[in-house]
Amino acid sequence: MTGVLSGIRVLDFGRYLAGPFCGALLGDLGAEVIRIEQPAGGEDRYLLPIGSEDGGVVMMQVGRNKKGLTLNLGAKESAEIIRRLVLSADVVIANLPTPVLKKIGLDYETLRDIKPSIILTTTTAFGEGGPYSNKVGFDGVAQAMSGAMHLTGDPDSPMKSSVAYVDYATASLSAFSTMAALYEVKNGGKGQLVETSLLSTALTISSGSITEQAQTRPNRVASGNRAQSAGPADCYQTKDGWIMVQLIGPHMFKRWTQLVDAPELLSDVRFKDDLSRGENGAILSDIMSSWCSQFTTEEALVELEKLKIPVGEVLTPQQVIENEHVVATKQLEAVDFPGLSSPALLTAPPFKLSETPAKKIERAPLLGEHTDSILQELGYSGQEIQSFRSNKVI
């Protein structure tokens, strides 16, 4: 299987997560993705090392299904190399502020002059057009500025998610919008600039609380793991672990009252609807906590699942690796990588297509692994390539 994006070439100048993972998703779908790094290696290549001198966890995950090219973007010779690369490509990914893109010749106007059908996919921290346009930022900053941190943790201690959900969600939106731009070109349209930002992604994910605040001014504060607009919905301790239970709607609530043998709650005005149950969720959580304390995690899961109440065990990363459903559905893939004593366990592409499945993961490239072959394809001779290397262009 070659994938739906077979024949599409992507130049990935991305760094850290949002840009590179966008490229990885396009690579999953069959695109040829060339990761372009500085000769000393990109800033994200060695993050979270696990034993290989050629890359850390981040690179192994977001560098999958890519070729590797090194290029000193500040060298005068690089402009012509970039020009040839762009002429050969369909998409350029670059998650850098606009002034930086202009300085190194990767802004949309420059790329469009080289190839009118090119698509430039950019990701910034805050988006263009406002006073923060040229500021830098990471996932946690976007979480903070979207209201999410204020509503997470305890009222007197804002807390961010330890996983970079804004980065990965932004990458997904970037890949989605890049696919739309490719579709436009395929139908005879023009190339275009595709823009995403960490803040716009974070605001989208937090949109429910933002819209509610604008309309009714509830001024919500954090409530730990307990939901504020439904209930019982919280994290509960069993005899040997923790589970997450989430109830929404009157039918689930009725079944839950049967579970905890409290039918009188159905006529209690404090629990008349989801919003009321959320506002009085502490009471419901106390009842559920008492119930859970009587059972092991496995026993609680069985009883809750009998009544079709959404529940999941709180797993450690090791338990995730060993989870029977994760294993059965092959959501993790073991991929060999130079320097590791055992294969790296990476997440598989997070989607399935019945007729055009995603590629089987190919390991991330070593630093500059495909530099010579790519430059040869662009028309450079072996002598020219050696000169580039001697002059630290590559």
KAMONOR-V643790 format. One record per pair of residues at least 12 apart in sequence whose ideal C-beta (glycine too) atoms are under 7 Angstrom apart, sorted by sequence separation. I is the first residue (numbers start at 1). J is the second residue. If there is no record, write none. Layout:
BEGIN
i = (I | I)
j = (J | J)
END
This chain:
BEGIN
i = (23 | 94 | 108 | 125 | 233 | 254 | 301 | 10 | 181 | 232 | 233 | 332 | 333 | 348 | 372 | 44 | 45 | 92 | 233 | 332 | 44 | 232 | 332 | 333 | 346 | 10 | 125 | 144 | 178 | 231 | 297 | 331 | 332 | 125 | 143 | 177 | 230 | 331 | 143 | 230 | 330 | 92 | 177 | 227 | 140 | 174 | 5 | 10 | 12 | 10 | 12 | 174 | 8 | 9 | 10 | 11 | 12 | 13 | 82 | 143 | 173 | 371 | 5 | 6 | 8 | 10 | 12 | 20 | 142 | 232 | 253 | 321 | 4 | 5 | 11 | 86 | 139 | 249 | 262 | 3 | 4 | 5 | 79 | 92 | 94 | 170 | 248 | 335 | 337 | 368 | 3 | 15 | 16 | 87 | 95 | 97 | 139 | 260 | 336 | 2 | 15 | 16 | 35 | 86 | 87 | 91 | 92 | 93 | 94 | 95 | 139 | 170 | 173 | 260 | 333 | 335 | 338 | 15 | 86 | 89 | 90 | 91 | 98 | 35 | 39 | 73 | 83 | 170 | 260 | 33 | 34 | 35 | 38 | 86 | 166 | 169 | 33 | 34 | 35 | 36 | 37 | 39 | 38 | 34 | 36 | 99 | 166 | 166 | 169 | 27 | 28 | 97 | 24 | 27 | 27 | 24 | 17 | 21 | 24 | 20 | 20 | 23 | 245 | 230 | 259 | 17 | 229 | 229 | 231 | 123 | 230 | 231 | 230 | 233 | 259 | 229 | 232 | 243 | 228 | 231 | 123 | 227 | 234 | 232 | 236 | 255 | 121 | 146 | 228 | 231 | 232 | 236 | 256 | 12 | 145 | 148 | 227 | 234 | 238 | 243 | 255 | 226 | 237 | 142 | 146 | 226 | 232 | 236 | 237 | 239 | 240 | 241 | 121 | 142 | 145 | 146 | 238 | 239 | 240 | 243 | 252 | 148 | 151 | 238 | 243 | 119 | 139 | 142 | 143 | 147 | 226 | 238 | 245 | 142 | 146 | 137 | 119 | 147 | 238 | 247 | 119 | 147 | 245 | 246 | 155 | 245 | 128 | 155 | 244 | 117 | 154 | 243 | 244 | 151 | 153 | 243 | 23 | 127 | 152 | 154 | 243 | 244 | 22 | 122 | 126 | 151 | 243 | 119 | 122 | 125 | 127 | 150 | 241 | 242 | 117 | 118 | 119 | 120 | 121 | 122 | 123 | 124 | 125 | 126 | 127 | 241 | 11 | 19 | 116 | 117 | 120 | 123 | 125 | 19 | 116 | 119 | 19 | 18 | 11 | 9 | 10 | 13 | 14 | 112 | 235 | 9 | 10 | 13 | 14 | 15 | 9 | 10 | 11 | 12 | 13 | 14 | 8 | 11 | 8 | 10 | 108 | 91 | 90 | 13 | 22 | 19 | 18 | 25 | 17 | 21 | 25 | 18 | 22 | 26 | 17 | 21 | 25 | 17 | 18 | 22 | 26 | 18 | 22 | 17 | 18 | 22 | 8 | 18 | 60 | 55 | 64 | 54 | 60 | 52 | 54 | 61 | 52 | 53 | 60 | 61 | 52 | 51 | 52 | 51 | 51 | 88 | 85 | 65 | 84 | 84 | 65 | 64 | 65 | 68 | 70 | 64 | 66 | 67 | 68 | 70 | 64 | 66 | 68 | 69 | 64 | 68 | 63 | 68 | 69 | 70 | 63 | 68 | 69 | 67 | 60 | 59 | 69 | 67 | 55 | 77 | 54 | 54 | 78 | 77 | 75 | 72 | 28 | 72 | 45 | 71 | 70 | 41 | 29 | 30 | 28 | 35 | 37 | 28 | 34 | 4 | 3 | 39 | 1 | 39 | 1 | 3)
j = (35 | 106 | 120 | 137 | 245 | 266 | 313 | 23 | 194 | 245 | 246 | 345 | 346 | 361 | 385 | 58 | 59 | 106 | 247 | 346 | 59 | 247 | 347 | 348 | 361 | 26 | 141 | 160 | 194 | 247 | 313 | 347 | 348 | 142 | 160 | 194 | 247 | 348 | 161 | 248 | 348 | 111 | 196 | 246 | 160 | 194 | 26 | 31 | 33 | 32 | 34 | 196 | 31 | 32 | 33 | 34 | 35 | 36 | 105 | 166 | 196 | 394 | 29 | 30 | 32 | 34 | 36 | 44 | 166 | 256 | 277 | 345 | 29 | 30 | 36 | 111 | 164 | 274 | 287 | 29 | 30 | 31 | 105 | 118 | 120 | 196 | 274 | 361 | 363 | 394 | 30 | 42 | 43 | 114 | 122 | 124 | 166 | 287 | 363 | 30 | 43 | 44 | 63 | 114 | 115 | 119 | 120 | 121 | 122 | 123 | 167 | 198 | 201 | 288 | 361 | 363 | 366 | 44 | 115 | 118 | 119 | 121 | 128 | 66 | 70 | 104 | 114 | 201 | 291 | 65 | 66 | 67 | 70 | 118 | 198 | 201 | 66 | 67 | 68 | 69 | 70 | 72 | 72 | 69 | 71 | 134 | 201 | 202 | 205 | 64 | 65 | 134 | 62 | 65 | 66 | 64 | 58 | 62 | 65 | 62 | 63 | 66 | 288 | 274 | 303 | 62 | 274 | 275 | 277 | 170 | 277 | 278 | 278 | 281 | 307 | 278 | 281 | 292 | 278 | 281 | 174 | 278 | 285 | 284 | 288 | 307 | 174 | 199 | 281 | 284 | 285 | 289 | 309 | 66 | 199 | 202 | 281 | 288 | 292 | 297 | 309 | 281 | 292 | 198 | 202 | 282 | 288 | 292 | 293 | 295 | 296 | 297 | 178 | 199 | 202 | 203 | 295 | 296 | 297 | 300 | 309 | 206 | 209 | 296 | 301 | 178 | 198 | 201 | 202 | 206 | 285 | 297 | 304 | 202 | 206 | 198 | 181 | 209 | 300 | 309 | 182 | 210 | 309 | 310 | 221 | 311 | 195 | 222 | 311 | 185 | 222 | 311 | 312 | 220 | 222 | 312 | 93 | 197 | 222 | 224 | 313 | 314 | 93 | 193 | 197 | 222 | 314 | 191 | 194 | 197 | 199 | 222 | 313 | 314 | 190 | 191 | 192 | 193 | 194 | 195 | 196 | 197 | 198 | 199 | 200 | 314 | 85 | 93 | 190 | 191 | 194 | 197 | 199 | 94 | 191 | 194 | 95 | 95 | 89 | 88 | 89 | 92 | 93 | 191 | 314 | 89 | 90 | 93 | 94 | 95 | 90 | 91 | 92 | 93 | 94 | 95 | 90 | 93 | 91 | 93 | 193 | 178 | 182 | 106 | 121 | 123 | 123 | 171 | 164 | 168 | 172 | 167 | 171 | 175 | 167 | 171 | 175 | 168 | 170 | 174 | 178 | 171 | 175 | 171 | 174 | 178 | 182 | 198 | 337 | 337 | 346 | 338 | 344 | 337 | 339 | 346 | 338 | 339 | 346 | 347 | 339 | 339 | 340 | 340 | 341 | 378 | 378 | 359 | 378 | 379 | 361 | 361 | 362 | 365 | 367 | 362 | 364 | 365 | 366 | 368 | 363 | 365 | 367 | 368 | 364 | 368 | 364 | 369 | 370 | 371 | 365 | 370 | 371 | 370 | 364 | 364 | 374 | 374 | 364 | 388 | 366 | 367 | 393 | 393 | 393 | 392 | 349 | 393 | 367 | 394 | 394 | 367 | 358 | 359 | 358 | 365 | 367 | 359 | 374 | 356 | 356 | 392 | 356 | 394 | 357 | 359)
END
